[in-house]
Amino acid sequence: MKHIIKIYLALILLVPNITSAQEKKAVKEGDKEYEQLAYIDARESYLKATNEGFQSQDLLKKLGDSYYFNADYTNAAKWYGQLFESTENLESEYIYRYALSLKSDEKYDASDRIMEAFYKAKGEDYRANLFVNERNYLKEIELQSGRFELINVDFNSTLSDFAPSFYQGSIIYSSNRNNRGVVKRVHDWNEQPFLDLYKLHSSELSKSSSTKFSSKINSIYHESTAIFTKDGKTMYFTRNNYTNEDYKQDQEGTNRLKLYRAVRTDDENTTWQVEELPFNSDEYSVAHPALSTDEKTLYFASDMPGTNGQSDLYKVSINDGAFGEITNLGNKINTEGRETFPFISKDNKLYFASDGHVGLGGLDVFVSELNEDQLGSVFNLGTPINGPEDDFTFIINSTTGIGYFASNREGGVGDDDIYSFKSIKPLITNCEQSVSGVVIDKNTKAIIPRAKVLLMNLANEIVDQQIAGDDGSFSFPLDCNSSYCVRASKINYGFDEECFNTTAELELALEIGLELEPDKVIEEGTDVAPLLGINMIYFDLDKDYIRADAEVELRKIIDFMNVYKNIKIDVRSHTDSRNTSAYNADLSSRRAKSTVDYLVNIGGISRSRLTGNGYGETQLRNRCSDGVPCSESEHQLNRRSEFIVVK
């Protein structure tokens, strides 16, 4: 979206830049214009300075920003790229803007590489975690794509048209097509005329049919993003901080955005009583209203204190015209980026625009199910709604499947254009996913059976729990596009956890490593094999050599004894009942010796920590004694070695 001043939240911290007397005059002029949000003028000054040979990190940041905040991502990527190459300690937010600019230029591989750098710089950022856990995002978006068919409309101007809304058989939208000749003010972000609300009957989608909505609503400043009650008698809309012809600024001289409510007092749509909503502020922006299906909740975007990112989505209850407490929609919806332009459809879906969730570039449109005021997983709408540039202000009649959205994509008539569409197949708005895994010893890598495993949400609440199997395995069903932690623990071990975000497509696999607590005593007589999840050490009939499968298990014993150096183990070898008792006693002794020798010679374990004894056929595990017919597999259960702690 090229015209951020046109009423989407361009919310950044502006830090005045103090330049020395030696710096170029053009840079000083550019900084002054930049601080006033006059990005077009600032850009020209900065370009003049670069043409004269001057360059600095501060200039590269602001030059990149002057394109980024007007959605010229190709040129933004050019200057952010030079900035990225100029320093190894670039602020994480500029790394993110560079990655997003590359993605909007459809350079997805390059964008992913820069996002890797962003993750390393700020791995705790929710956007970084979303990227890491949604590496298959192009495939996921492709699965959602093709669910809408675009329809041509003919009412866009050569400037900016966006923010459509439904109103009594008509479309109300915002446009700056009529230049009223207003003198440029400090908010002249992009040197474009101010916005008004326009009305167009939905059966006459042509430019010539558009008329200004109401002189009681449109002012000399911006009006945009209107939403109406079902009876058409009440509307909420966004305007600059301009109430009763009083133009106000914040402490830094910036005019913010506010929400207004208007009540219609006639049947001709000409007389509206306008009032400012009580939770507005001169110091932050509140904008872009949306109503719940029962019209008892107002949703909006803001950068008020407590906002996670540049702008978050909020809600507030409406009770007989009064407003309740304001609630942030939380980190399932909000990221450290921009979440804005909410819309609630009749079938109770929340649509919104975001550049923080993983998308195709710039602002993308996302959807989440609203179920008894609970938010579901977030899904990208895919193409053709979303593309590499900015796509936003999505609305849909869920009964007819007809809707509208705005975009600054290539091929449009103006800077931002409104597009119509028809739904041709349902969206994916819920899915089932699972996480599976195994609990192991962090040091020896041996399986830990029967550990307790908890599934936690980000509020540290238990969602589900289970006891891992004898093979250390566990599995939980999950909601897609949500955040979880899996925590495992067991007696004599500590606990560990793995946290992750789910996607719409992949099954997740985890490995939880627990560490044996050093102050825990393993009692004498303990069989190490069950403790470590070791499979039986089997021998072939009449043989005493170590089989290949046995080597794998003996490596676990070696690792265990290398970590826990005070442990002494008695290797106890057993045979089946075939052959004579004397022969089996000798064979088991030889098997115990070969096992001990392997641990000493291959594993480097001190022989003083090992003993070996053969028990022949004296401790059979099953009924297969002399003269009892048994299968080979039954006999093999008796040909084994055990590892008993003796100290």
C-alpha positions in Angstrom: 0.0 0.0 0.0 1.8 3.1 -1.2 0.0 5.8 0.8 0.5 5.0 4.4 -0.9 8.5 5.4 -4.1 7.5 3.8 -5.1 5.9 6.9 -3.2 2.8 7.6 -1.0 2.9 10.6 2.5 3.9 9.7 3.8 3.6 13.3 7.5 4.1 13.8 9.6 5.8 16.3 11.2 8.9 14.8 14.5 9.8 16.4 15.8 13.3 15.4 19.1 13.1 13.7 21.6 15.8 14.7 24.1 16.4 11.9 27.4 18.1 12.1 28.2 21.3 10.3 30.3 19.4 7.9 27.5 17.2 6.6 25.9 18.0 3.3 23.1 20.6 3.2 21.0 18.1 1.3 21.2 15.6 4.2 20.1 18.3 6.7 17.2 19.2 4.5 16.3 15.5 4.1 16.4 14.9 7.9 14.1 17.8 8.5 11.6 16.5 5.9 12.0 13.0 7.2 11.1 14.1 10.8 8.0 15.7 9.4 7.0 12.4 7.7 7.4 14.1 4.3 9.1 11.0 2.8 8.9 12.0 -0.8 10.7 15.3 -0.2 13.2 13.6 2.1 13.9 11.0 -0.5 14.8 13.6 -3.1 17.2 15.4 -0.7 18.8 12.1 0.3 19.2 11.0 -3.4 20.8 14.4 -4.1 23.3 13.8 -1.3 24.2 10.3 -2.5 24.7 11.6 -6.0 27.2 14.0 -4.6 29.1 11.2 -2.9 27.8 11.4 0.6 26.7 8.2 2.3 26.2 7.0 5.9 24.3 4.3 7.7 21.8 6.8 9.0 21.2 8.1 5.4 20.8 4.5 4.1 18.3 3.7 6.8 16.2 6.8 6.1 16.5 6.5 2.3 15.3 2.9 2.5 12.5 3.9 4.8 11.4 6.6 2.4 10.7 3.9 -0.1 9.5 1.2 2.3 6.8 3.4 3.9 5.5 4.2 0.5 5.6 0.5 -0.5 8.2 0.9 -3.2 9.9 -2.3 -2.1 12.2 -2.8 -5.0 14.0 0.5 -4.3 13.7 -0.1 -0.5 15.6 -3.4 -0.9 18.3 -1.6 -2.9 19.1 0.8 -0.1 18.5 -1.6 2.8 20.8 -4.0 0.9 23.6 -1.5 1.0 22.9 -0.8 4.6 23.0 -4.6 5.4 26.4 -4.9 3.7 27.8 -1.9 5.5 27.7 -3.2 9.1 27.7 -6.5 11.0 25.6 -4.9 13.8 22.5 -3.7 12.0 19.4 -3.3 14.2 17.1 -6.3 13.8 14.1 -4.2 12.6 16.1 -3.1 9.5 17.1 -6.7 8.8 13.4 -7.5 8.9 12.5 -4.7 6.5 15.2 -5.8 4.1 13.9 -9.4 4.1 10.3 -8.2 3.6 11.3 -5.9 0.8 13.1 -8.7 -1.0 10.0 -10.9 -0.6 7.8 -8.2 -2.0 10.1 -8.1 -5.0 9.5 -11.9 -5.2 13.1 -12.7 -4.3 12.0 -15.4 -1.9 15.3 -17.3 -1.5 17.2 -14.1 -0.9 14.5 -13.0 1.6 14.8 -16.4 3.5 18.6 -15.9 3.8 18.1 -12.5 5.3 15.4 -13.8 7.6 18.0 -16.3 8.9 20.1 -13.3 9.9 17.0 -11.7 11.5 16.4 -14.9 13.5 20.0 -14.9 14.7 19.8 -11.2 15.6 16.4 -11.5 17.4 15.3 -15.0 17.8 12.9 -14.1 20.5 10.9 -12.0 18.0 7.6 -13.7 17.2 8.1 -13.0 13.5 11.4 -14.8 13.6 9.9 -17.8 15.3 7.1 -17.9 12.8 9.6 -17.9 10.0 11.7 -20.7 11.6 8.6 -22.9 12.1 7.0 -22.2 8.8 9.9 -22.8 6.4 7.4 -24.4 4.0 5.3 -21.2 3.9 5.2 -21.0 0.1 3.8 -24.6 0.0 1.3 -23.7 2.8 0.1 -20.6 1.0 -0.2 -22.5 -2.3 -2.5 -25.0 -0.6 -4.8 -22.1 0.3 -4.6 -20.4 -3.0 -7.1 -20.4 -5.8 -10.1 -20.1 -3.6 -11.2 -16.8 -5.1 -11.8 -15.6 -8.6 -11.1 -11.9 -9.3 -13.8 -9.8 -11.0 -13.0 -6.6 -13.0 -14.4 -3.3 -11.6 -14.3 0.1 -13.3 -14.4 2.7 -10.5 -10.7 3.1 -9.6 -9.0 6.5 -10.0 -5.4 7.3 -11.0 -4.7 8.0 -7.3 -5.7 5.9 -4.4 -8.9 3.9 -3.8 -9.2 1.4 -0.9 -11.1 0.4 2.3 -14.4 -0.7 0.8 -17.4 -1.4 3.1 -21.0 -2.6 2.7 -23.8 -0.1 3.2 -27.4 -0.7 2.2 -26.8 -2.1 -1.3 -23.9 0.3 -1.9 -20.1 0.2 -1.5 -18.5 3.0 0.7 -14.9 3.4 0.1 -12.0 5.9 0.6 -10.4 7.8 -2.2 -8.3 10.9 -2.8 -9.4 11.3 -6.4 -10.7 14.8 -5.8 -7.8 17.2 -5.2 -9.2 19.9 -2.9 -6.0 21.9 -3.1 -5.2 21.6 0.6 -1.9 23.2 1.5 0.8 20.6 2.4 1.0 19.9 6.1 3.5 17.9 8.2 1.6 14.8 7.5 2.1 15.1 3.8 3.7 11.6 3.7 3.4 11.1 0.0 2.3 14.4 -1.5 -1.2 13.1 -2.3 -4.6 14.8 -1.7 -6.5 14.0 1.4 -9.0 11.2 1.5 -12.8 11.3 1.5 -15.5 8.6 1.7 -17.3 7.9 -1.5 -20.5 6.0 -2.2 -21.2 3.6 -5.2 -24.2 1.4 -5.7 -23.0 -2.2 -6.0 -24.9 -2.6 -9.2 -23.2 0.4 -10.9 -19.5 -0.4 -10.4 -18.2 2.5 -12.6 -16.2 5.5 -11.9 -18.8 8.0 -13.1 -21.4 6.6 -10.6 -19.3 7.4 -7.5 -20.4 10.3 -5.3 -19.1 11.7 -2.1 -20.8 10.1 0.8 -21.7 13.0 3.1 -20.5 16.5 3.8 -21.2 15.9 7.5 -18.7 13.1 7.5 -16.0 14.2 5.0 -13.7 17.0 6.4 -10.7 18.8 5.0 -8.5 16.0 6.4 -8.6 12.2 5.9 -11.6 10.0 6.3 -11.5 6.3 5.8 -12.3 2.7 6.8 -16.0 3.1 7.6 -18.2 0.3 9.0 -22.0 0.4 9.5 -24.5 -1.3 11.7 -27.1 -3.6 9.9 -29.8 -0.9 10.1 -27.5 1.6 8.5 -28.2 4.2 11.2 -24.8 4.1 12.9 -21.3 4.2 11.4 -17.8 4.1 12.8 -15.0 5.6 10.8 -11.4 6.8 10.9 -10.3 10.5 10.7 -7.3 12.5 11.5 -7.3 14.0 14.9 -9.7 16.8 13.9 -12.8 17.2 16.2 -15.1 20.2 16.0 -12.7 21.9 13.6 -9.9 21.6 16.1 -6.7 20.1 14.6 -4.5 18.5 17.3 -1.0 17.0 17.4 1.0 14.8 19.8 4.0 16.1 21.7 6.2 15.5 18.7 4.0 17.5 16.3 2.4 14.5 14.6 -1.3 14.5 13.9 -2.6 11.0 14.9 -5.6 9.0 13.8 -8.9 8.7 15.7 -12.1 6.7 15.6 -15.5 8.5 15.3 -19.1 7.4 15.6 -21.8 9.0 13.6 -25.6 8.5 14.1 -27.9 9.2 11.1 -30.8 11.5 12.0 -32.6 11.5 8.6 -33.5 9.0 5.8 -31.4 10.8 3.1 -28.0 10.0 4.5 -27.2 13.7 4.7 -27.5 14.5 8.4 -25.2 12.7 10.8 -24.3 13.5 14.4 -20.6 12.8 14.8 -18.8 12.2 18.0 -15.2 11.1 18.9 -14.8 7.8 20.7 -13.8 8.2 24.4 -10.7 5.9 24.2 -8.9 8.0 21.5 -5.7 9.9 22.4 -3.7 12.7 21.0 -0.6 10.7 21.7 -1.3 7.5 19.7 -3.5 6.3 16.8 -6.8 4.4 17.0 -8.2 3.5 13.6 -9.9 1.0 11.2 -13.1 -0.2 12.9 -14.9 -3.5 12.5 -18.0 -4.8 14.2 -18.8 -8.2 15.5 -21.8 -10.0 14.0 -24.0 -9.1 17.0 -22.6 -5.5 16.9 -21.7 -5.7 20.6 -17.9 -5.6 20.0 -15.9 -3.1 18.2 -12.5 -4.2 16.7 -9.8 -1.8 15.7 -6.1 -1.2 15.2 -3.8 0.9 17.4 -0.3 1.6 18.6 -1.5 2.5 22.1 0.8 1.6 25.0 1.1 -2.1 25.4 1.1 -2.8 21.7 3.3 -5.7 20.7 4.5 -4.3 17.4 4.0 -1.3 15.1 0.2 -1.7 15.4 -2.0 -4.4 17.0 -5.6 -5.4 16.8 -7.8 -4.7 19.8 -11.5 -5.1 20.8 -13.9 -3.3 23.1 -17.4 -4.1 24.1 -20.3 -1.8 23.3 -23.1 -1.7 25.9 -26.0 0.6 25.1 -23.6 3.0 23.4 -21.0 2.9 26.1 -17.6 1.2 25.8 -16.1 -1.4 28.1 -12.4 -2.3 28.7 -10.1 -2.4 25.8 -8.5 -5.9 25.1 -5.5 -6.7 23.0 -6.3 -9.7 20.7 -3.0 -11.4 21.8 0.0 -12.9 20.2 -2.0 -15.5 18.1 -3.0 -12.5 16.0 -0.6 -9.7 16.8 3.2 -9.8 16.0 6.0 -7.3 16.3 5.0 -6.1 12.8 1.8 -4.4 11.6 -1.6 -5.9 12.2 -4.4 -3.7 10.8 -7.6 -3.4 8.9 -9.8 -5.9 10.7 -13.2 -7.1 9.2 -15.7 -9.6 10.7 -17.8 -11.5 8.2 -21.3 -12.8 8.8 -20.0 -16.3 9.4 -17.8 -15.1 12.2 -14.4 -15.0 10.6 -11.8 -12.3 11.4 -10.0 -11.0 8.4 -7.0 -8.7 8.8 -3.9 -7.4 7.1 -0.4 -8.1 8.4 3.2 -7.9 7.5 4.3 -9.8 10.6 2.8 -13.2 9.8 4.5 -15.2 7.1 3.3 -14.1 3.7 4.1 -13.3 0.1 5.4 -9.8 0.8 4.2 -6.5 2.1 0.8 -6.6 3.7 -1.1 -9.9 3.2 -4.6 -10.7 4.1 -5.1 -13.4 6.8 -8.1 -15.1 8.4 -8.9 -16.6 11.8 -12.1 -18.3 13.0 -14.0 -16.6 15.8 -15.7 -19.2 18.0 -17.5 -17.9 21.0 -15.1 -15.0 21.1 -12.1 -17.4 20.9 -9.6 -16.9 18.1 -8.6 -19.8 15.9 -5.4 -20.4 14.0 -4.3 -17.8 11.5 -4.2 -18.6 7.8 -2.9 -16.7 4.8 -5.6 -16.3 2.1 -3.1 -17.1 -0.7 -3.3 -16.0 -4.2 -5.0 -14.3 -6.0 -6.0 -12.1 -3.0 -2.4 -11.9 -1.8 0.7 -11.1 -3.9 4.2 -9.7 -3.5 3.0 -6.2 -2.7 0.4 -4.8 -0.3 -3.0 -6.4 -0.1 -5.4 -5.1 2.5 -9.0 -3.9 3.5 -10.6 -7.2 2.7 -14.4 -7.6 3.1 -16.7 -10.4 2.0 -20.4 -11.1 2.0 -20.3 -14.7 3.3 -23.8 -15.4 1.9 -23.1 -14.5 -1.7 -19.3 -15.1 -1.6 -18.8 -11.6 -3.2 -16.3 -9.3 -1.7 -13.7 -6.6 -2.3 -10.1 -5.7 -1.2 -7.5 -3.2 -2.1 -4.0 -3.7 -3.5 -1.1 -1.7 -5.0 -0.1 -4.6 -7.3 1.2 -4.1 -10.7 -1.4 -3.6 -13.5 -3.7 -1.4 -11.5 -5.1 2.0 -12.6 -3.8 4.0 -9.7 -1.6 3.8 -6.7 -4.0 1.6 -4.8 -7.0 0.0 -6.5 -10.1 -1.9 -5.3 -10.6 -5.4 -6.7 -13.8 -7.5 -6.5 -13.8 -11.2 -6.2 -16.1 -14.2 -5.8 -15.4 -17.2 -3.5 -15.3 -20.4 -5.5 -14.3 -22.9 -2.8 -14.1 -22.7 1.0 -11.0 -21.5 2.8 -8.9 -23.7 5.1 -9.6 -22.1 8.5 -9.1 -25.0 10.8 -6.9 -28.1 10.7 -5.6 -30.9 12.8 -1.9 -31.3 13.4 0.2 -33.4 15.8 3.5 -33.4 17.4 5.3 -36.6 18.1 8.7 -37.3 19.7 10.9 -39.3 21.9 12.4 -38.7 25.4 16.1 -39.5 25.6 19.1 -39.1 27.9 20.7 -35.9 27.0 24.2 -37.2 27.5 24.0 -40.9 26.4 21.2 -40.5 23.8 19.6 -43.6 25.3 15.8 -43.9 25.3 14.1 -42.9 28.5 10.9 -44.9 28.9 7.8 -43.9 30.9 8.7 -40.2 31.3 5.9 -37.7 32.1 5.2 -35.4 29.1 3.2 -32.2 29.3 1.8 -30.1 26.4 1.8 -26.4 27.5 0.4 -23.3 25.9 2.3 -19.9 26.0 0.4 -19.0 29.2 2.2 -22.0 30.8 -1.1 -23.9 31.2 -1.3 -27.6 30.7 -3.2 -28.4 27.5 -2.6 -32.2 27.6 -0.4 -34.8 29.3 0.7 -38.4 29.0 3.3 -41.0 30.0 5.7 -41.8 27.3 5.8 -45.3 26.1 8.5 -47.9 26.8 10.2 -46.7 23.7 10.2 -43.2 25.0 7.6 -42.0 22.4 4.8 -39.5 22.9 2.3 -37.8 20.6 -0.2 -34.9 21.0 -2.9 -33.4 18.7 -2.4 -29.6 18.1 -4.1 -26.6 16.6 -2.4 -25.2 13.5 -0.6 -21.9 13.6 -0.4 -21.9 17.4 2.4 -21.8 20.0 3.2 -24.7 22.4 5.9 -26.1 24.6 6.4 -29.8 25.3 7.9 -30.5 28.7 9.2 -33.9 29.8 10.4 -35.1 33.3 11.1 -38.3 35.1 12.2 -39.3 38.6 16.0 -39.2 39.0 16.2 -36.9 36.0 15.6 -33.2 35.6 13.1 -31.8 33.1 13.5 -30.1 29.7 11.2 -28.6 27.2 11.0 -27.7 23.5 8.8 -24.7 22.3 7.5 -24.3 18.8 4.9 -22.7 16.5 2.7 -25.0 14.5 2.0 -24.7 10.8 -0.9 -25.9 8.6 0.8 -28.8 7.0 3.8 -30.4 8.7 3.8 -33.0 11.4 6.3 -31.9 14.0 8.9 -34.3 15.5 10.8 -33.5 18.7 13.6 -35.0 20.7 13.4 -34.1 24.4 16.7 -34.7 26.2 16.7 -35.2 30.0 19.8 -35.2 32.2 20.3 -37.6 35.1 20.5 -35.5 38.3 24.0 -35.8 39.8 22.6 -35.9 43.4 20.4 -38.9 42.7 21.7 -42.3 43.8 21.1 -45.3 41.5 20.6 -48.1 44.0 22.7 -51.3 43.9 20.9 -54.0 42.0 19.4 -51.6 39.4 19.4 -53.0 35.9 20.8 -50.2 33.7 19.1 -51.5 30.6 15.5 -50.5 31.5 16.8 -47.2 32.9 18.4 -46.2 29.7 15.9 -47.9 27.4 18.5 -50.3 26.1 17.4 -53.2 24.0 18.5 -56.7 25.1 22.0 -57.8 24.1 21.4 -61.0 22.2 23.8 -63.7 21.1 23.6 -66.2 18.3 23.2 -69.9 19.2 26.4 -71.4 20.6 28.3 -68.1 19.9 30.0 -65.7 22.2 30.9 -62.8 19.7 29.2 -59.4 19.8 26.6 -59.0 17.1 26.3 -55.8 15.2 22.9 -55.0 16.8 24.5 -55.6 20.2 27.2 -53.0 19.4 24.6 -50.3 19.1 23.3 -51.1 22.6 26.7 -51.4 24.1 27.6 -47.9 22.9 24.8 -46.6 25.1 26.4 -48.4 28.1 29.8 -46.9 27.2 28.3 -43.3 27.0 26.5 -43.8 30.3 29.6 -45.0 32.1 31.7 -42.1 30.6 29.2 -39.6 32.0 28.6 -41.2 35.4 32.1 -42.2 36.4 31.3 -43.6 39.9 29.1 -46.4 38.6 30.3 -50.0 38.6 28.5 -52.6 36.6 28.3 -56.4 36.7 27.6 -57.9 33.2 25.4 -61.0 33.6 25.2 -63.3 30.7 22.6 -66.0 30.2 22.0 -68.9 27.8 19.0 -70.9 26.7 18.4 -74.5 27.9 19.7 -76.2 24.9 22.9 -78.2 25.3 24.2 -79.3 28.7 24.2 -77.2 31.9 28.1 -77.4 32.0 28.4 -76.2 28.4 25.9 -73.4 29.0 27.7 -72.2 32.1 31.0 -72.1 30.2 29.3 -70.4 27.2 27.7 -67.7 29.4 31.0 -67.0 31.1 32.6 -66.5 27.7 29.8 -64.2 26.6 30.1 -62.1 29.8 33.9 -61.9 29.2 33.4 -60.8 25.5 31.0 -58.1 26.6 33.3 -56.8 29.3 36.2 -56.9 26.8 34.2 -54.9 24.3 33.4 -52.2 26.9 37.1 -52.0 27.9 38.8 -52.4 24.5 36.4 -50.5 22.3 34.7 -48.2 24.9 37.7 -47.3 27.0 36.0 -48.2 30.3 38.3 -49.1 33.1 38.2 -52.8 33.8 38.1 -52.0 37.5 34.6 -50.7 37.0 33.4 -54.0 35.4 32.8 -57.5 36.4 31.3 -60.3 34.4 29.5 -63.5 35.4 27.9 -66.3 33.5 24.7 -67.8 34.7 24.1 -70.4 32.0 20.5 -71.6 31.9 19.9 -71.1 35.6 17.7 -67.9 35.2 15.5 -68.6 32.2 12.9 -65.9 31.4 10.2 -68.3 30.1 9.0 -71.9 30.1 11.8 -73.1 27.8 13.6 -75.5 30.1 15.1 -78.8 29.2 12.8 -81.0 27.0 10.1 -78.3 26.5 9.5 -77.6 22.8 10.0 -73.9 22.1 10.4 -71.7 19.0 13.7 -70.0 18.1 12.4 -66.6 19.2 11.4 -68.0 22.6 14.9 -69.5 23.1 16.5 -66.2 22.1 14.8 -64.4 24.9 17.0 -66.4 27.3 20.2 -65.7 25.4 20.9 -62.3 26.9 23.2 -60.0 28.9 22.1 -57.8 31.8 23.9 -54.8 33.3 23.4 -54.6 37.1 24.7 -51.7 39.2 26.9 -53.2 42.0 28.2 -49.8 43.3 
